[in-house]
Amino acid sequence: MDQNEFFWISQRLSPAEVCAHLLALAVVEFSYTPNSTIALELDGTAGRLKDSGRGMRLTPDIGDTLGHAERAMTGFYPCTPKSSELDLILRELVWGKHGSPGPSVANAACKALKFTSMRDGEIWSQSYVWGKPSGPAELLGSTETTGTVIEFETAEPIDQVAVATVVGALCSRVPRVSIVLRTQSSGPSTAMNGRSTA
């Protein structure tokens, strides 16, 4: 995928499709850490996606200038699930026939996005505006947990019914995945495929 195609796709994503692409990232992570949890909160144009997967490195690899997460959030960086069956499901429900473009497509479609990762005992965070870093990754502290939190803002309100439909489809098609969806308008959380919370 070249830069023009990447830009073209990101500019055509609806706010609900932004959520779907970010959810697909969490489901890919679930394929590698099947005991992880996924929760999505929506309120108008704002969203918060949290998973308890492995987290991503925000510091550069040895000999590199960009951290793993920044590379994934700013360029073409396909996130491939562990199984070909899950890849087919995500292509059908979210990505389309070309497969995963990676999280950068959703990031570029967001007015603002903050990516926080818990990994290797550290909490790192980096913020973006329309897909571009607003500064370097920052070390926030230490932790004993792992996972990622993506807080994002779209240009228009998020269609919560469309997102709930995607969540329901993912939970019915992906074995053992459970996604807790909380919307400001719906009151209590809705847990798809298992756990429920109030």
C-alpha positions as CSV (number, residue, x, y, z in Angstrom):
1,M,0.0,0.0,0.0
2,D,1.5,3.3,-1.0
3,Q,1.1,6.6,0.9
4,N,-1.7,7.9,-1.4
5,E,-3.8,4.8,-1.0
6,F,-3.2,4.9,2.8
7,F,-4.4,8.6,2.9
8,W,-7.4,7.8,0.7
9,I,-8.5,5.0,3.0
10,S,-8.1,7.0,6.2
11,Q,-10.0,10.0,4.8
12,R,-13.0,7.8,4.0
13,L,-13.4,6.0,7.3
14,S,-16.5,6.9,9.2
15,P,-16.2,7.3,13.0
16,A,-17.8,3.8,13.4
17,E,-15.2,2.4,11.0
18,V,-12.4,4.0,13.0
19,C,-13.7,2.1,16.0
20,A,-14.0,-1.1,14.0
21,H,-10.3,-0.8,12.8
22,L,-9.1,-0.2,16.4
23,L,-11.3,-3.1,17.7
24,A,-9.7,-5.3,15.0
25,L,-6.3,-4.5,16.5
26,A,-7.5,-5.6,19.9
27,V,-8.9,-8.8,18.5
28,V,-5.6,-9.5,16.7
29,E,-3.9,-9.1,20.1
30,F,-6.5,-11.5,21.6
31,S,-5.4,-14.1,19.1
32,Y,-2.0,-14.1,20.7
33,T,-3.1,-13.7,24.3
34,P,-6.5,-15.5,24.5
35,N,-7.0,-14.6,28.2
36,S,-6.9,-10.9,27.5
37,T,-9.9,-8.7,28.0
38,I,-11.3,-6.0,25.6
39,A,-13.4,-3.0,26.7
40,L,-14.7,-0.1,24.5
41,E,-16.2,3.0,25.9
42,L,-18.0,5.5,23.6
43,D,-19.3,9.0,24.3
44,G,-20.2,11.3,21.3
45,T,-17.0,11.8,19.4
46,A,-14.7,10.2,22.1
47,G,-13.7,6.6,22.5
48,R,-11.5,4.6,24.8
49,L,-10.4,1.1,23.9
50,K,-8.5,-1.0,26.5
51,D,-7.1,-4.5,26.3
52,S,-5.0,-6.6,28.6
53,G,-2.8,-8.1,25.9
54,R,1.0,-7.9,25.6
55,G,1.3,-4.1,25.0
56,M,3.6,-2.6,22.4
57,R,7.1,-1.1,22.8
58,L,7.1,2.6,22.4
59,T,10.9,2.8,22.6
60,P,13.1,2.2,19.5
61,D,14.6,-1.2,18.8
62,I,18.4,-1.2,18.9
63,G,19.7,0.5,15.8
64,D,16.3,2.1,15.0
65,T,15.0,5.6,15.4
66,L,11.3,4.9,15.7
67,G,9.6,2.8,18.4
68,H,7.6,-0.2,17.4
69,A,4.3,1.5,18.3
70,E,5.1,4.8,16.5
71,R,6.0,2.8,13.4
72,A,2.7,1.0,13.6
73,M,0.7,4.1,14.3
74,T,2.2,6.3,11.5
75,G,2.8,4.0,8.5
76,F,1.6,0.9,6.7
77,Y,2.1,-1.8,9.3
78,P,-0.3,-4.8,8.9
79,C,-1.2,-6.5,12.2
80,T,-1.7,-10.1,11.4
81,P,-3.7,-12.4,13.6
82,K,-2.4,-15.8,14.7
83,S,-4.7,-17.8,12.5
84,S,-5.8,-17.6,8.9
85,E,-9.4,-18.2,10.0
86,L,-9.3,-15.0,12.1
87,D,-7.7,-13.1,9.3
88,L,-10.6,-14.1,7.0
89,I,-13.2,-13.0,9.6
90,L,-11.5,-9.6,10.1
91,R,-11.2,-9.1,6.3
92,E,-14.9,-9.8,6.0
93,L,-16.1,-7.7,9.0
94,V,-13.6,-4.8,9.0
95,W,-10.6,-4.7,6.7
96,G,-11.9,-5.8,3.3
97,K,-10.2,-8.1,0.8
98,H,-6.8,-6.5,1.1
99,G,-6.4,-7.3,4.7
100,S,-5.0,-5.3,7.7
101,P,-3.7,-1.9,6.9
102,G,-2.6,-1.6,10.6
103,P,-3.7,0.9,13.2
104,S,-2.3,3.9,11.4
105,V,-5.3,4.2,9.1
106,A,-7.6,4.7,12.1
107,N,-5.0,7.0,13.7
108,A,-4.9,9.2,10.7
109,A,-8.7,9.5,10.7
110,C,-8.7,10.8,14.3
111,K,-8.6,14.4,15.4
112,A,-6.6,13.2,18.4
113,L,-5.4,9.8,19.7
114,K,-3.4,8.9,22.7
115,F,-1.7,5.4,22.7
116,T,-0.7,4.1,26.1
117,S,1.1,0.8,26.5
118,M,2.0,-1.3,29.6
119,R,4.8,-3.7,28.8
120,D,8.0,-5.0,30.4
121,G,7.1,-3.3,33.7
122,E,6.8,0.2,32.2
123,I,3.9,2.5,31.1
124,W,4.7,4.5,28.0
125,S,2.4,6.9,26.2
126,Q,2.4,8.9,22.9
127,S,-0.1,11.3,21.5
128,Y,-1.1,12.0,17.9
129,V,-3.0,14.6,16.0
130,W,-4.5,13.5,12.6
131,G,-2.0,10.6,12.7
132,K,1.1,12.6,13.3
133,P,3.0,12.4,16.7
134,S,2.6,15.5,18.8
135,G,5.8,14.7,20.6
136,P,8.0,11.8,21.6
137,A,6.8,8.8,23.6
138,E,6.9,9.5,27.4
139,L,7.6,7.1,30.2
140,L,4.8,7.5,32.7
141,G,5.8,5.1,35.4
142,S,6.0,1.4,36.3
143,T,3.3,-1.3,36.3
144,E,2.8,-5.0,37.0
145,T,0.2,-5.3,34.2
146,T,0.3,-5.5,30.4
147,G,-2.0,-4.1,27.7
148,T,-2.8,-1.0,25.8
149,V,-5.2,1.9,26.1
150,I,-6.2,3.9,23.1
151,E,-8.1,7.1,23.7
152,F,-9.3,8.8,20.6
153,E,-11.5,11.6,19.2
154,T,-13.2,11.5,15.8
155,A,-14.3,14.5,13.8
156,E,-18.0,13.5,13.9
157,P,-20.1,11.6,16.5
158,I,-19.6,7.8,16.6
159,D,-22.6,5.8,15.4
160,Q,-23.0,3.6,18.5
161,V,-25.5,1.3,16.9
162,A,-23.1,0.5,14.0
163,V,-20.2,-0.1,16.5
164,A,-22.5,-2.4,18.6
165,T,-23.3,-4.3,15.4
166,V,-19.5,-4.8,14.7
167,V,-18.9,-5.8,18.3
168,G,-21.8,-8.4,18.2
169,A,-20.5,-9.8,14.9
170,L,-16.9,-10.1,16.2
171,C,-18.1,-11.8,19.4
172,S,-20.3,-14.2,17.5
173,R,-17.7,-15.2,15.0
174,V,-14.4,-15.1,17.0
175,P,-14.3,-18.0,19.5
176,R,-13.9,-17.1,23.2
177,V,-13.6,-13.3,22.5
178,S,-15.5,-11.1,24.9
179,I,-15.9,-7.4,24.3
180,V,-17.4,-5.1,26.9
181,L,-19.1,-2.1,25.2
182,R,-20.1,0.9,27.3
183,T,-21.9,3.8,25.6
184,Q,-22.9,7.1,27.3
185,S,-26.4,6.8,26.0
186,S,-27.0,3.2,27.0
187,G,-26.3,3.4,30.7
188,P,-24.9,0.1,32.0
189,S,-22.2,-1.8,30.0
190,T,-23.2,-4.4,27.5
191,A,-20.9,-7.4,27.5
192,M,-20.9,-9.4,24.3
193,N,-20.3,-13.1,24.4
194,G,-20.0,-13.6,28.1
195,R,-19.2,-11.3,30.9
196,S,-21.6,-8.5,31.9
197,T,-21.1,-5.5,34.1
198,A,-23.3,-2.8,35.4
